[in-house]
C-alpha cells in the first residue's frame, strides 16, 4: 500500500518541506532494506540450523571415521618418505591425544597418531554412532544413558590413567582398550539421544516437519 505524502506544515518553506519528506523517504527506504536484510539473514541461519540438525548424525559418524582413517595416514606417509606431511598429521592429533610412545601402536613402522586408549575411545564412538543410526532407521527409540552411569563407565578409565600417571602401577594394552572403549560407548549412549531430543524440540519451535522417529525421553528402551 502506498503511503500518503506528508502534508506541508504551516509556515514551512518549500525547501524545508522537500528536505523533510526526502529525509522521511530515505529513513523508510533504509528501514525496508534493513528489514529485508534481517529477514534474509534469519532465513539463511534457519536453513543452516535445519540442515545441520537434519544431518548431525551423519556428520558425527563421518567425523569419527575420518579421524580414525587419518590417524593411520600419518605413519603411512612417513613410511613412504613423505615425512613432512606425516609429521604434520601426527602433530595435529596432539591436540586431542597425549600420544605417549609406549602406549601406542606402530603401523608401517611409525607411531600411530592416536594412542591405544584414544584409538579405543574414538573407535567405540564410531561404532556406537553407526549402531545408533541403524537403530533409528529401524524405528527404535532410546532414553539417554543417565549421567551417573556415564560417570561410572568413565571411572575405570580415570583410575587406570591416573594410577599409571603417578607411577603406582603399569597399565597394558588390554586395559587401555577396554577402559577407552567403555567410555566411548557410554558417551554415545548419553549424548546422542539428548541431541536427538533437542532436535525434535527445535523442530517444534521452527515448525519443521521431520518424518524420522522421535526420541521418547520416557520410553522404556535402553541400550543393552
C-alpha positions as CSV (number, residue, x, y, z in Angstrom):
1,X,0.0,0.0,0.0
2,X,1.4,3.4,-1.0
3,X,1.6,5.9,1.9
4,X,0.1,9.3,1.6
5,X,2.6,12.1,1.2
6,X,3.3,14.1,4.3
7,X,1.4,17.4,4.4
8,X,3.3,20.6,4.4
9,X,3.2,22.2,7.8
10,X,2.0,25.8,8.2
11,X,4.7,28.4,7.8
12,X,7.1,25.7,6.4
13,X,9.1,26.7,3.4
14,X,9.1,24.7,0.2
15,X,12.7,23.9,0.7
16,X,12.2,22.7,4.3
17,X,9.2,20.6,3.2
18,X,11.1,18.9,0.4
19,X,14.1,18.2,2.8
20,X,11.7,16.7,5.4
21,X,9.9,14.4,3.0
22,X,13.2,13.4,1.4
23,X,14.6,12.5,4.9
24,X,11.5,10.6,5.7
25,X,11.6,8.7,2.4
26,X,15.3,7.9,3.0
27,X,14.5,6.6,6.5
28,X,11.7,4.5,5.3
29,X,13.9,3.1,2.5
30,X,16.7,2.3,4.9
31,X,14.2,0.6,7.3
32,X,12.8,-1.5,4.4
33,X,16.3,-2.5,3.4
34,X,17.2,-3.4,7.0
35,X,14.1,-5.5,7.4
36,X,14.7,-7.3,4.1
37,X,18.4,-7.9,5.1
38,X,17.3,-9.1,8.6
39,X,14.8,-11.4,7.0
40,X,17.3,-12.8,4.6
41,X,19.9,-13.4,7.4
42,X,17.2,-15.2,9.5
43,X,16.3,-17.3,6.6
44,X,19.9,-18.3,5.9
45,X,20.6,-19.0,9.6
46,X,17.4,-21.1,9.8
47,X,18.4,-23.1,6.7
48,X,21.8,-23.7,8.2
49,X,20.4,-24.8,11.5
50,X,17.8,-27.1,9.9
51,X,20.4,-28.7,7.6
52,X,22.8,-29.3,10.4
53,X,20.3,-30.9,12.8
54,X,18.8,-32.9,9.9
55,X,22.3,-34.4,9.1
56,X,24.0,-34.2,12.5
57,X,24.4,-37.9,13.0
58,X,25.8,-38.5,9.5
59,X,28.3,-35.6,10.1
60,X,29.3,-37.0,13.5
61,X,29.9,-40.5,12.2
62,X,31.8,-39.1,9.2
63,X,34.0,-37.1,11.5
64,X,34.9,-40.1,13.6
65,X,35.5,-42.2,10.6
66,X,37.9,-39.7,9.0
67,X,39.5,-39.2,12.4
68,X,40.4,-42.9,12.6
69,X,41.4,-43.1,8.9
70,X,43.8,-40.2,9.0
71,X,45.3,-41.5,12.2
72,X,46.8,-44.2,10.0
73,X,47.6,-41.8,7.2
74,X,50.3,-40.1,9.2
75,X,52.5,-43.2,9.7
76,X,51.8,-44.4,6.2
77,X,53.1,-41.1,4.8
78,X,56.2,-41.4,7.0
79,X,56.7,-45.0,5.7
80,X,56.9,-43.8,2.0
81,X,59.2,-40.9,2.8
82,X,56.8,-38.0,3.0
83,X,58.0,-37.2,6.5
84,X,56.9,-33.5,6.5
85,X,53.3,-34.5,5.7
86,X,53.4,-37.4,8.1
87,X,54.7,-35.3,10.9
88,X,52.0,-32.7,10.2
89,X,49.3,-35.3,10.7
90,X,51.0,-36.6,13.9
91,X,51.4,-33.1,15.3
92,X,47.7,-32.2,14.5
93,X,46.5,-35.2,16.6
94,X,48.5,-33.9,19.5
95,X,45.5,-31.6,20.2
96,X,43.2,-34.5,21.2
97,X,45.7,-37.2,22.3
98,X,48.8,-37.3,24.5
99,X,50.5,-39.7,22.1
100,X,52.6,-41.5,24.7
101,X,55.1,-43.6,22.6
102,X,55.0,-46.6,25.0
103,X,51.1,-46.6,24.8
104,X,50.8,-46.5,21.0
105,X,50.7,-48.9,18.1
106,X,53.3,-48.6,15.3
107,X,51.7,-49.5,11.9
108,X,54.2,-49.2,8.9
109,X,57.0,-48.9,11.5
110,X,55.9,-45.5,12.7
111,X,53.9,-44.3,15.7
112,X,50.1,-44.1,15.2
113,X,48.7,-40.6,15.5
114,X,46.4,-41.8,18.4
115,X,47.5,-43.7,21.5
116,X,45.9,-47.1,22.3
117,X,43.3,-45.6,24.7
118,X,42.2,-42.8,22.4
119,X,42.0,-45.2,19.5
120,X,39.7,-47.3,21.5
121,X,37.6,-44.3,22.5
122,X,37.1,-43.0,19.0
123,X,36.5,-46.4,17.5
124,X,33.8,-47.1,20.1
125,X,32.2,-43.7,19.4
126,X,32.2,-44.5,15.7
127,X,30.7,-48.0,16.2
128,X,28.2,-46.6,18.7
129,X,27.2,-43.9,16.3
130,X,26.7,-46.4,13.5
131,X,24.6,-48.6,15.7
132,X,22.5,-45.5,16.8
133,X,22.0,-44.6,13.1
134,X,20.8,-48.2,12.4
135,X,18.6,-48.3,15.5
136,X,16.9,-45.0,14.4
137,X,16.2,-46.3,10.9
138,X,14.8,-49.5,12.5
139,X,12.3,-47.3,14.4
140,X,13.7,-47.8,17.8
141,X,13.9,-45.0,20.4
142,X,16.2,-44.8,23.4
143,X,16.4,-42.8,26.6
144,X,19.8,-41.2,27.2
145,X,22.1,-43.2,29.5
146,X,21.8,-41.5,32.9
147,X,24.8,-39.2,33.7
148,X,25.7,-41.2,36.8
149,X,26.1,-44.3,34.7
150,X,28.3,-42.5,32.2
151,X,30.5,-41.3,35.1
152,X,30.6,-44.8,36.4
153,X,31.7,-46.0,33.0
154,X,34.4,-43.3,32.9
155,X,35.7,-44.3,36.3
156,X,37.8,-47.3,35.1
157,X,39.5,-45.0,32.5
158,X,40.2,-42.4,35.1
159,X,41.6,-44.9,37.6
160,X,43.7,-46.6,35.0
161,X,45.1,-43.4,33.7
162,X,45.9,-41.7,37.0
163,X,47.5,-44.7,38.7
164,X,49.9,-45.1,35.8
165,X,50.5,-41.4,35.6
166,X,51.6,-41.2,39.2
167,X,53.7,-44.4,38.8
168,X,51.6,-46.5,41.1
169,X,51.2,-49.3,38.5
170,X,51.6,-50.1,34.9
171,X,48.7,-50.3,32.5
172,X,48.6,-52.6,29.5
173,X,47.1,-52.7,26.0
174,X,44.0,-54.7,27.1
175,X,43.1,-52.3,30.0
176,X,43.7,-49.2,27.9
177,X,41.5,-50.6,25.1
178,X,38.7,-51.8,27.4
179,X,38.5,-48.7,29.5
180,X,38.7,-46.4,26.4
181,X,36.0,-48.5,24.6
182,X,33.7,-48.5,27.6
183,X,33.9,-44.7,27.9
184,X,33.4,-44.2,24.2
185,X,30.2,-46.3,24.1
186,X,28.9,-44.6,27.3
187,X,29.5,-41.1,25.8
188,X,27.4,-42.0,22.7
189,X,24.6,-43.6,24.7
190,X,24.4,-40.4,26.8
191,X,24.9,-37.6,24.3
192,X,23.3,-38.8,21.1
193,X,19.7,-39.4,22.4
194,X,19.8,-36.0,24.1
195,X,20.9,-34.4,20.9
196,X,18.0,-36.0,19.0
197,X,15.6,-34.8,21.7
198,X,17.0,-31.2,21.3
199,X,16.5,-31.5,17.5
200,X,12.8,-32.5,18.0
201,X,12.2,-29.6,20.3
202,X,13.9,-27.2,17.8
203,X,11.7,-28.6,15.0
204,X,8.6,-27.7,17.0
205,X,9.9,-24.2,17.5
206,X,10.8,-23.7,13.9
207,X,7.8,-25.5,12.6
208,X,9.8,-28.1,10.6
209,X,8.3,-31.4,9.7
210,X,10.5,-34.4,10.1
211,X,9.4,-37.9,9.5
212,X,12.3,-39.5,11.4
213,X,11.3,-41.3,14.7
214,X,11.1,-39.1,17.7
215,X,13.3,-39.8,20.7
216,X,10.9,-40.6,23.5
217,X,12.5,-39.5,26.7
218,X,10.1,-41.6,28.7
219,X,10.4,-44.7,26.6
220,X,11.3,-48.0,28.2
221,X,14.0,-48.8,25.7
222,X,17.6,-48.6,26.8
223,X,20.9,-49.5,25.4
224,X,21.7,-53.1,26.1
